[in-house]
Amino acid sequence: MLHKVLIDAVSSQATRLLMSERGLPPPELEKHLKALLQSALAKLDVVSRDEFETQQAVLMRTRERLEALEKRVEALEQRTPPPTT
């Protein structure tokens, strides 16, 4: 719900900037739009691309290690007879 409210707010502010009577020059308009978007993104719970890729690499290595450990456990279980009760 917060995302919709934020998007609506950004949209209305961007529309005001674009329809402004003072007619901002393109570089100034771009600067204002970037600031508006950066402010909106800062309010969202997002991570940078670098942080995402770092965590993705960590997850991939963890999965590989888990799979290797699962194979080792399976091999050990096949070598050892089950305990008798």
C-alpha positions as CSV (number, residue, x, y, z in Angstrom):
1,M,0.0,0.0,0.0
2,L,2.8,2.4,0.8
3,H,4.3,1.8,-2.6
4,K,1.1,2.9,-4.3
5,V,0.9,6.0,-2.2
6,L,4.6,6.8,-2.9
7,I,4.2,6.2,-6.6
8,D,1.1,8.4,-6.7
9,A,3.0,11.2,-4.9
10,V,6.0,11.0,-7.2
11,S,3.8,10.9,-10.2
12,S,1.9,14.1,-9.2
13,Q,5.1,15.9,-8.3
14,A,6.7,14.9,-11.6
15,T,3.6,16.1,-13.4
16,R,3.8,19.4,-11.6
17,L,7.4,19.8,-12.7
18,L,6.7,19.0,-16.3
19,M,3.6,21.2,-16.5
20,S,5.3,24.1,-14.6
21,E,4.6,27.5,-16.1
22,R,8.1,28.7,-15.6
23,G,9.3,26.1,-18.2
24,L,12.5,24.7,-16.6
25,P,15.3,24.2,-19.1
26,P,16.0,20.5,-19.8
27,P,19.1,20.2,-17.6
28,E,17.3,21.8,-14.7
29,L,14.3,19.6,-15.2
30,E,16.4,16.5,-15.3
31,K,18.1,17.6,-12.1
32,H,14.8,18.1,-10.3
33,L,13.4,14.7,-11.6
34,K,16.5,12.9,-10.5
35,A,16.3,14.4,-7.0
36,L,12.6,13.5,-6.9
37,L,13.2,9.9,-7.9
38,Q,16.2,9.5,-5.5
39,S,14.1,10.8,-2.7
40,A,11.3,8.4,-3.5
41,L,13.6,5.4,-3.9
42,A,15.3,6.2,-0.5
43,K,11.9,5.7,1.1
44,L,11.5,2.2,-0.4
45,D,13.1,-0.9,1.1
46,V,15.5,-1.6,-1.8
47,V,19.2,-2.5,-2.2
48,S,21.8,-1.4,-4.7
49,R,22.7,-3.6,-7.6
50,D,26.1,-4.2,-6.2
51,E,24.7,-5.3,-2.8
52,F,22.2,-7.6,-4.6
53,E,24.9,-9.2,-6.8
54,T,27.2,-9.7,-3.7
55,Q,24.4,-11.4,-1.8
56,Q,23.5,-13.5,-4.9
57,A,27.1,-14.7,-5.1
58,V,27.2,-15.5,-1.4
59,L,24.0,-17.5,-1.8
60,M,25.3,-19.4,-4.8
61,R,28.5,-20.4,-2.9
62,T,26.4,-21.4,0.1
63,R,24.1,-23.6,-2.1
64,E,27.2,-25.3,-3.6
65,R,28.6,-26.0,-0.2
66,L,25.3,-27.3,1.1
67,E,25.0,-29.6,-1.9
68,A,28.5,-30.9,-1.4
69,L,27.8,-31.6,2.3
70,E,24.5,-33.4,1.4
71,K,26.5,-35.7,-0.9
72,R,29.1,-36.4,1.8
73,V,26.4,-37.2,4.3
74,E,24.6,-39.5,1.8
75,A,27.9,-41.3,1.1
76,L,28.6,-41.7,4.8
77,E,25.1,-43.0,5.5
78,Q,25.6,-45.6,2.7
79,R,28.9,-46.8,4.3
80,T,27.6,-47.0,7.8
81,P,25.0,-49.6,8.7
82,P,21.9,-48.2,10.4
83,P,21.9,-48.5,14.2
84,T,20.0,-51.5,15.6
85,T,17.4,-50.9,18.2
